Amino acid sequence: MKTWKTLAALTATLLLQGAAWAADAYPSRPVKLLVGYAPGGPVDTAARIYAEQLGRVLKQPVVVDNRAGASGAIAADMTAKAAPDGYTLYFVASPTMTMTPLIQHSVNFNPVKDFTYIGLITDYTNVLLVNKDFPAKNVGELVDYARKHPEGVSFGSAGVGASNHLSAELLAQMNNVKMLHVPYKGNAPAMADVMSGKVTFMFDITGTAIGHINGGKVRALAVTSKTRNPALPNVPTMIESGQKDYDLTGWYALVGPQKLPADVVDKLVKAQKAVGEDAAFRQRMSAGGYDVNISTPKALGDRIQRELALWGGVVKKANIQAD
């Protein structure tokens, strides 16, 4: 009997040591980084820059796996259902966590309950663009024009529930004016119709809009961040343009499945901090129009809660539904 007890104790000790060794060894194989959008787009491009640097820090390949569709919801659902071992992570864009669940009622994930937050990676600013021949020279004049011409102002977006859709709805609601939403299958066709004058304006990511602005194809009226964007120093903010408290920035973040082990989370948080401190990474992100903003898991969770509350109000008031 004593022998069996001794063997049992020894086995338990070995198991505990093995578990500790396994945790210390993370990651011991490649990590899959899900991206909810197609290759070549802004989210995918940023994710590949991030994956390359994260792989260097973790000393394991971080492999991007594009699972496009449903505004990122397909990749989010895959992440939520993945094994909580740290080998499936999600490079998530803010609309997937703070807008899509409010609009696409068929989604199978809860942005608050179904994920382990690692932290923010970058912020990005949108810019309000109008057709170059449209008479309004600032946001105030755009709003006044909409007030005087209730059927005369339209805005394009990447689709129902896209971030630039809700950004324009918020502008309309704040000023109690009517603006017609024209949804497209992506930002590129929407931009084409702003340039041609078929629609009045749209919001677009600053990094992708700069070429059109500098080429004189559209005019920038304001950026959505609290402070001016370094790439567009002469373009005022929405707040400077008279839109009180209009402070919106999109973001990318890293999340994993619910119940990731604390030691894995700690290792990823530290790795992400090291990525954010890398000068080459910061330069590449800046060139793409992004501001590196590495945060704690709690800061990411708090931001998601705030934005769910904001966009929930916008969606309800505008009665927006994608299905």
C-alpha positions as CSV (number, residue, x, y, z in Angstrom):
1,M,0.0,0.0,0.0
2,K,2.8,2.3,0.9
3,T,4.5,1.6,-2.5
4,W,1.3,2.6,-4.4
5,K,1.0,5.8,-2.4
6,T,4.6,6.6,-3.2
7,L,4.1,5.9,-6.9
8,A,0.9,8.1,-6.9
9,A,2.7,10.9,-5.2
10,L,5.6,10.6,-7.7
11,T,3.3,10.6,-10.6
12,A,1.4,13.7,-9.4
13,T,4.7,15.5,-9.0
14,L,5.8,14.5,-12.5
15,L,2.5,15.7,-14.0
16,L,2.8,19.0,-12.2
17,Q,6.4,19.4,-13.4
18,G,5.3,18.5,-16.9
19,A,2.5,21.0,-16.9
20,A,4.9,23.7,-15.7
21,W,7.4,22.8,-18.4
22,A,4.7,22.9,-21.1
23,A,3.6,26.3,-20.0
24,D,7.2,27.6,-19.9
25,A,7.7,26.2,-23.4
26,Y,4.9,28.2,-25.0
27,P,5.0,28.6,-27.9
28,S,6.7,25.4,-29.0
29,R,5.2,25.4,-32.5
30,P,3.8,27.9,-35.0
31,V,0.9,30.2,-33.9
32,K,-2.0,30.8,-36.2
33,L,-3.2,34.4,-36.5
34,L,-6.7,34.7,-37.9
35,V,-7.6,37.8,-40.0
36,G,-11.3,38.4,-40.8
37,Y,-10.7,40.1,-44.1
38,A,-9.4,39.2,-47.5
39,P,-5.6,39.3,-48.4
40,G,-4.3,42.6,-49.7
41,G,-6.7,44.9,-47.7
42,P,-5.7,47.3,-44.9
43,V,-6.4,44.9,-42.1
44,D,-4.5,42.0,-43.8
45,T,-1.5,44.2,-44.6
46,A,-1.2,45.5,-41.0
47,A,-1.7,41.9,-39.6
48,R,1.2,40.6,-41.7
49,I,3.5,43.3,-40.5
50,Y,2.5,42.5,-36.9
51,A,2.7,38.8,-37.4
52,E,6.3,39.0,-38.7
53,Q,7.4,41.0,-35.7
54,L,5.5,38.9,-33.1
55,G,7.0,35.8,-34.6
56,R,10.5,37.2,-34.0
57,V,9.7,38.0,-30.4
58,L,8.1,34.6,-29.7
59,K,10.8,32.8,-31.7
60,Q,8.1,30.8,-33.6
61,P,6.4,31.5,-36.9
62,V,3.1,33.4,-36.6
63,V,1.1,32.4,-39.7
64,V,-1.7,34.7,-41.0
65,D,-4.9,32.7,-41.9
66,N,-7.4,34.8,-43.7
67,R,-11.0,33.9,-43.0
68,A,-12.9,36.7,-44.7
69,G,-16.6,37.3,-44.5
70,A,-19.5,38.7,-42.4
71,S,-17.4,41.8,-41.4
72,G,-14.9,39.6,-39.5
73,A,-17.6,37.5,-37.8
74,I,-16.4,34.2,-39.3
75,A,-12.9,34.6,-37.9
76,A,-14.3,35.8,-34.6
77,D,-16.5,32.7,-34.3
78,M,-13.5,30.4,-35.2
79,T,-11.5,32.1,-32.5
80,A,-14.2,31.8,-29.8
81,K,-14.4,28.0,-30.6
82,A,-10.7,27.4,-30.8
83,A,-8.8,25.4,-28.1
84,P,-7.6,27.8,-25.4
85,D,-3.9,27.0,-25.8
86,G,-2.5,30.2,-27.4
87,Y,-2.0,28.7,-30.8
88,T,-5.0,30.3,-32.4
89,L,-5.2,34.1,-32.0
90,Y,-7.2,36.8,-33.8
91,F,-5.9,40.1,-35.2
92,V,-9.3,41.8,-34.9
93,A,-10.5,45.2,-36.3
94,S,-12.7,47.2,-34.0
95,P,-15.9,47.1,-36.1
96,T,-16.0,43.3,-35.6
97,M,-16.1,43.6,-31.8
98,T,-18.1,46.8,-31.4
99,M,-20.5,47.1,-34.4
100,T,-21.0,43.8,-36.1
101,P,-22.7,42.1,-33.1
102,L,-25.1,45.0,-32.8
103,I,-26.2,44.7,-36.4
104,Q,-25.8,41.2,-37.6
105,H,-28.0,39.3,-35.2
106,S,-27.0,36.0,-36.6
107,V,-23.4,36.2,-35.3
108,N,-22.4,33.3,-33.0
109,F,-20.1,35.1,-30.7
110,N,-20.3,37.6,-27.7
111,P,-17.5,40.2,-27.9
112,V,-17.5,40.5,-24.1
113,K,-17.8,36.9,-22.9
114,D,-16.2,34.7,-25.6
115,F,-12.7,36.1,-25.8
116,T,-9.5,36.6,-23.8
117,Y,-8.2,40.1,-24.4
118,I,-4.5,40.5,-25.0
119,G,-4.5,44.2,-25.8
120,L,-4.7,47.0,-28.4
121,I,-2.1,47.2,-31.2
122,T,-2.8,50.3,-33.2
123,D,-5.3,53.1,-33.6
124,Y,-6.3,54.5,-37.0
125,T,-8.1,57.7,-37.9
126,N,-10.8,58.2,-40.5
127,V,-11.1,61.3,-42.6
128,L,-14.3,62.9,-44.0
129,L,-14.0,63.3,-47.8
130,V,-16.3,65.2,-50.2
131,N,-16.4,65.4,-53.9
132,K,-13.9,68.1,-55.1
133,D,-16.7,70.2,-56.6
134,F,-19.1,70.0,-53.7
135,P,-19.7,73.6,-52.4
136,A,-19.2,72.9,-48.7
137,K,-15.7,73.8,-47.6
138,N,-16.0,72.5,-44.0
139,V,-18.1,70.2,-41.9
140,G,-20.4,73.1,-40.7
141,E,-21.2,74.0,-44.3
142,L,-21.8,70.3,-45.2
143,V,-24.3,70.1,-42.3
144,D,-26.0,73.4,-43.3
145,Y,-26.3,72.1,-46.9
146,A,-28.0,68.9,-45.7
147,R,-30.4,71.0,-43.5
148,K,-31.3,73.2,-46.5
149,H,-31.4,70.3,-49.0
150,P,-33.0,67.3,-47.2
151,E,-32.7,65.1,-50.2
152,G,-29.4,66.5,-51.5
153,V,-26.7,64.9,-49.4
154,S,-25.7,61.2,-49.6
155,F,-22.8,59.3,-48.2
156,G,-21.1,56.1,-49.3
157,S,-19.8,53.2,-47.1
158,A,-18.3,49.8,-47.3
159,G,-21.7,48.3,-46.5
160,V,-24.5,48.3,-43.9
161,G,-23.0,48.4,-40.5
162,A,-19.5,49.3,-41.7
163,S,-17.5,51.7,-39.5
164,N,-17.8,54.5,-42.1
165,H,-21.6,53.9,-42.3
166,L,-22.0,54.4,-38.5
167,S,-19.6,57.3,-38.5
168,A,-21.8,59.2,-40.9
169,E,-25.0,58.1,-39.1
170,L,-23.5,59.6,-35.9
171,L,-22.8,62.9,-37.7
172,A,-26.4,63.0,-39.0
173,Q,-27.8,62.2,-35.6
174,M,-25.7,64.7,-33.8
175,N,-26.9,67.5,-36.1
176,N,-30.5,66.2,-36.6
177,V,-30.2,66.3,-40.4
178,K,-31.1,63.8,-43.1
179,M,-28.4,62.1,-45.1
180,L,-28.9,59.3,-47.6
181,H,-26.8,56.1,-47.0
182,V,-25.5,54.4,-50.1
183,P,-23.9,51.1,-49.2
184,Y,-21.2,49.5,-51.4
185,K,-19.3,46.2,-51.4
186,G,-16.1,47.8,-50.0
187,N,-14.5,51.2,-49.7
188,A,-13.0,51.3,-53.2
189,P,-16.3,51.5,-55.2
190,A,-17.7,54.0,-52.6
191,M,-14.6,56.2,-53.1
192,A,-15.0,56.0,-56.9
193,D,-18.5,57.4,-56.7
194,V,-17.4,60.2,-54.3
195,M,-14.8,61.2,-56.9
196,S,-17.3,61.1,-59.7
197,G,-19.9,63.0,-57.7
198,K,-22.5,60.3,-57.5
199,V,-22.4,60.5,-53.7
200,T,-21.6,63.5,-51.6
201,F,-19.1,62.2,-49.1
202,M,-17.7,59.3,-47.2
203,F,-15.4,58.5,-44.3
204,D,-12.2,56.6,-45.1
205,I,-9.1,55.4,-43.4
206,T,-6.5,58.2,-43.5
207,G,-3.7,56.0,-44.8
208,T,-5.7,54.9,-47.8
209,A,-7.3,58.3,-48.5
210,I,-4.1,60.4,-48.6
211,G,-3.3,59.5,-52.2
212,H,-6.7,60.6,-53.4
213,I,-6.5,63.8,-51.3
214,N,-3.0,64.7,-52.5
215,G,-4.1,63.9,-56.1
216,G,-6.9,66.5,-55.8
217,K,-9.6,63.9,-56.5
218,V,-11.4,64.6,-53.2
219,R,-11.3,67.2,-50.5
220,A,-10.7,66.4,-46.8
221,L,-12.9,68.3,-44.5
222,A,-12.0,66.8,-41.1
223,V,-10.4,63.9,-39.3
224,T,-12.3,62.0,-36.7
225,S,-9.6,61.8,-34.0
226,K,-9.3,64.2,-31.0
227,T,-6.0,65.6,-32.4
228,R,-4.9,66.4,-35.9
229,N,-3.3,63.6,-38.0
230,P,0.4,64.1,-38.7
231,A,-0.1,63.0,-42.3
232,L,-2.8,65.7,-42.8
233,P,-1.6,68.6,-40.5
234,N,-3.8,71.2,-42.3
235,V,-7.0,69.2,-41.9
236,P,-9.0,70.1,-38.7
237,T,-10.5,67.6,-36.4
238,M,-14.3,67.1,-36.2
239,I,-14.2,68.7,-32.8
240,E,-12.4,71.8,-34.2
241,S,-15.1,71.8,-36.9
242,G,-17.8,72.3,-34.4
243,Q,-18.8,68.6,-33.8
244,K,-18.5,68.5,-30.0
245,D,-17.2,65.2,-28.6
246,Y,-16.9,63.7,-32.0
247,D,-13.8,61.7,-31.2
248,L,-13.6,58.4,-33.1
249,T,-10.6,56.2,-33.8
250,G,-10.7,52.7,-35.1
251,W,-8.3,50.1,-33.8
252,Y,-6.7,46.7,-34.3
253,A,-6.2,44.4,-31.3
254,L,-5.1,40.9,-30.4
255,V,-7.5,38.5,-28.7
256,G,-7.7,34.7,-28.1
257,P,-10.3,32.2,-27.1
258,Q,-12.0,32.4,-23.7
259,K,-10.0,30.9,-20.8
260,L,-6.5,31.3,-22.1
261,P,-4.1,30.2,-19.3
262,A,-2.8,33.2,-17.3
263,D,0.8,32.4,-18.1
264,V,0.1,32.3,-21.9
265,V,-1.7,35.6,-21.6
266,D,1.2,37.1,-19.7
267,K,3.7,35.9,-22.3
268,L,1.6,37.4,-25.1
269,V,1.2,40.7,-23.3
270,K,4.9,41.0,-22.8
271,A,5.6,39.9,-26.4
272,Q,3.1,42.5,-27.7
273,K,4.8,45.2,-25.6
274,A,8.2,44.3,-27.2
275,V,6.6,44.5,-30.7
276,G,5.3,47.9,-29.9
277,E,8.7,49.1,-28.8
278,D,10.4,48.0,-32.0
279,A,11.3,51.1,-34.1
280,A,11.0,49.3,-37.4
281,F,7.5,48.1,-36.6
282,R,6.4,51.6,-35.5
283,Q,7.8,53.1,-38.7
284,R,6.0,50.6,-40.9
285,M,2.8,51.1,-39.1
286,S,3.1,54.9,-39.3
287,A,3.8,54.7,-43.0
288,G,0.4,52.8,-43.3
289,G,-1.4,55.6,-41.4
290,Y,-1.6,53.8,-38.1
291,D,-0.6,55.0,-34.6
292,V,0.9,52.2,-32.4
293,N,-1.1,52.0,-29.2
294,I,-0.1,48.9,-27.2
295,S,-2.5,48.5,-24.2
296,T,-3.3,46.1,-21.3
297,P,-6.0,43.6,-21.6
298,K,-8.2,45.6,-19.3
299,A,-7.8,48.8,-21.4
300,L,-9.0,46.9,-24.4
301,G,-12.0,45.5,-22.5
302,D,-12.9,48.9,-21.3
303,R,-12.7,50.4,-24.8
304,I,-14.9,47.6,-26.2
305,Q,-17.5,48.3,-23.5
306,R,-17.5,52.1,-24.2
307,E,-17.8,51.6,-28.0
308,L,-20.6,49.0,-27.7
309,A,-22.6,51.6,-25.7
310,L,-21.9,54.4,-28.2
311,W,-22.7,52.4,-31.4
312,G,-25.6,50.6,-29.7
313,G,-27.3,54.0,-29.4
314,V,-26.6,55.0,-33.0
315,V,-27.8,51.6,-34.3
316,K,-31.0,51.7,-32.3
317,K,-31.9,55.3,-33.3
318,A,-31.2,54.7,-37.0
319,N,-32.8,51.2,-36.8
320,I,-29.9,49.6,-38.7
321,Q,-30.1,45.9,-39.4
322,A,-28.0,43.9,-41.8
323,D,-30.2,40.8,-41.7
